[in-house]
């Protein structure tokens, strides 16, 4: 039997690599909580000007202080919303496609309508956002080039039968990462992805009340614990930095060893 959940969660790094994103313009979709918020905060701490998106009309409707970010309401599955948000940006150096959700619209993903909704939100949405941002990113002049960082999932690599649409979308996003990387390499845009393992966020919180599910997940993690959003964020900054100037089309797992055989 594993230890209780609160004994199985890591702490955010006290110290770690530092990155300088002074004067960089960064957009993080889904930046109001969890991994997205941690990434947005890390970029801001590194000197970037950061915009975030969320699904609610205004930043004040979230129970977290978002004052250091520019906030845009966005429904990724609505094409007009994407164009509206991107049209408000004067320039852009880094796009982080983090927004996504399981059971899009509260639908069963084994139902074809629910499956399609999952793909629209978690795959077509990031593709639409990336292509809408292409010209802004291509105009950037940061060392190492502009960057797109896609946030995928362990469900892209192993079966998670409860969310087949979400998992298929994330697997598709891994493939899209490679294809965009190849297509945009001549435009000075690098495209990579991070694949978080089981991270202590609102999405994974229900596992605390289902010990058998939590135990099964922890059994897949050689480190024996959940990760934290703060342990994921530095990977996004690295891939977007000049230190990763020769890396494109790659998916970096931040998973405590989850994918080890």
N, C-alpha and C positions, 0 to 999 in steps of 0.2 A: 504494500500500500504506500502511495506517495505521501509526502507531507502536505499539510493544508496549502491552499493556493497562495496565501500571503507569504509562505516560506519558499515558494517556488518561483518567485519573480525576481529578476535581476534589478540592479540599480542603474540609473543613467550614469554614464562615465563621469567621474569627477574631473579627470583631465583627459586630454586626447589631442589629436591632430588639429591644428588651426588652419583656417583658410581665410583668404582676403577677398571679399566680394564687394569692396568699396566701389560705389558708382554703378554696380550691376543692377539690372532690373529683372526681378524674378516673379513669376506667376505660379502659384501652387493651387491647383484645384482641390477642393475638399480640405481646406486648410483650417477648419474651425475646431478640429478635435483630433485626438489620436496621433497617428503617424504623420498625417498632413500638417497638423499644428506644430509638431516637433520639428519637421523639416522647415516650415516657414520661420519658426523661431530661430533655428540654427542659422539660416541664411541672414536674417535680420541681425543676429548677434555678430555675424561676420561682415557687416557693413552694407548689405544689400538693401535696396528699396523693394519691399515685398508686397505684392497684391495676392489676395486669397479669394476663393469662391466658396459659397455655401448655398444651400437650398432655401434658406429663409430670406424674407424680404430685406432685413437689415442686420448689421452686426450686433446691435443691442439686444437682439432676440436670443443670443447664445449666453450660456452661463459661464463665460470665460472672457477675460479682457482681450479684445482684439484691436485695441486702439493703435497699436504700432503698425498695423497693416491697412492697406486700402482694401475695402471689401466690395465684392460684386456678387449679387444674387445670380445663380446660374442653375438651369436645368439642362444637364448635359445631353439629354435625349431630345431636346428641342433645338433644331438647327438655328433658328433665329436668335436664341439666347447666346449661342456660341459667338456668332458674328457680332452681336451687340457688345459683349464683353471685350472681345479682341479689338473692336473698333474704338474703344476707349483708351487703348494703350498707345503711348507715343513711341515707345521702343521696348525691346525685350531681348534679354540675354539668355535666360534659362526658363524653360517650361517644365514643371513637374506635374505629370498626369497622375494624380493620386485619387481623385474622386471616384467613388464606386460603391456598390452595395450588393448584398445578397437579397434575394426575394424582392426584386425591383417591383415597386407598386404593390407590395404585399402578395404577389402572385406565387403559386406553386411552379417551380422551375421545370418540373416534369410535364407540365401542361405546355403545349406548343406556344401558346400566347405568352406564358410566363418566361419560357425559354428565350423567345424573341425579345422580350423586354429586357432580360438580363444582358443579351448581346448588344442591344441598342445603348444601354447605359454604360456597360463596362468595356466594350470594344469599339463600337461605332463612335461613341462619345469621345474617347481619347484620340481616335483617328481624325475626327472632325476638328477637334481643338488643335491638334498638331498641324494639320494642313492649313488651318486658318491663321496660325501663327508663323507659317513658313517665311513669309517675306520680312517680317520683323526680325526673326532670328537670323536670316541670311544677311541682314544689314548690320549685325553686331560686329564688334571688333575686339572682343576679349581674347586674351592669350589662351590658346587651346581651342578657340572657336566657341560658338554658341552651343547650347546643349538642350536636349530633351531627355528627361529622366522619367520613365514609365514605372509605375508601382504595380507589380504583378502579385503572385501568391503561390504558396506551396500547392494549392489546388491545381496549378498549371502542370504539375509534375507527378502527382499521385491522385488516385480517385477519391473524391469527396462526394459520394452519391446523393447527399441531401441537397446539393446546389450544383446540378450539372450545367446549368446555363452560365452561372458565374465562373465555374471552373473552365468551361470551354472558352469563355471570353478571355480569361487570363492567359490561357494557353495561346489563344489567337494573338494576344497582345505581345507575347514573347516573339512570335513570328513577325508581327508588325514592326517590332523594334528592329529586327534584323533587316527587314525590307526597307524601312525608312532610312536606316543607317547607310545601306548601299545606295539608295536613290539620292540622298542629300549630302553625301560625303564631299562632292565637288562644290557645295554651297557653303562650306565652312560650318556645317551643323553636325555635331556628333549626337547619336541617339543610342541610349543605353537603358537598362532597366535594373531595378532592385527587386528582389524576391524575399520579402520578410517571412520569417517563420511564424510560429505561434507567439503573437505579441500581446501583451496585457493592454487591451483597449476595450472600448465599449462593445465592439463586435464580438470579442471573445469572452466578455464578462459572464454570459449565461453558462459557460462551462463550469463556473464555480459551484453552481447548484446541481451539476450532474457529475458526480465523482467518477463514474465509470468512463464518461467521455473525456474528462480531464486526465485521468490515469492513462487512457489509451494514447492521448496526444503526447503526454510527457514521456511515455515509453519510446516514442519515436525520436526523442531529443537527447543525444548523448550528454549535453550539458545538464540535463535533468531539471530545467526550469523554463518559464516563459521569458521572452525578451521584453524590453521596454521600448517605447517609441524613441527615446533618446539614444538607444543603441542602434537604431536604424538610420536616423537622420544623417550622421557623418558619412555614410556610404553615398547618399545622394549628393552631398557637397563635394565629396571626392570626385565622383563621376562628372560633375559639372565644372570642375576646376581645371586649371592648366596642368596640374599633376597627372591628369588622365588624358592628356592631349593625344595619345596614341591608342586610345581605347574607344571603339565604337561597335555597336551591334552586340554588346555583351550583356548578359543578365547575371548580376551579382547576388548570390544568396546571402542573406543575413539571418541565419536560421539556427544557430546553436548546434549545427551538425545534423539537422532534421533530414536532409537529403542523403546522408551517408547510407551505403547499403547495409 
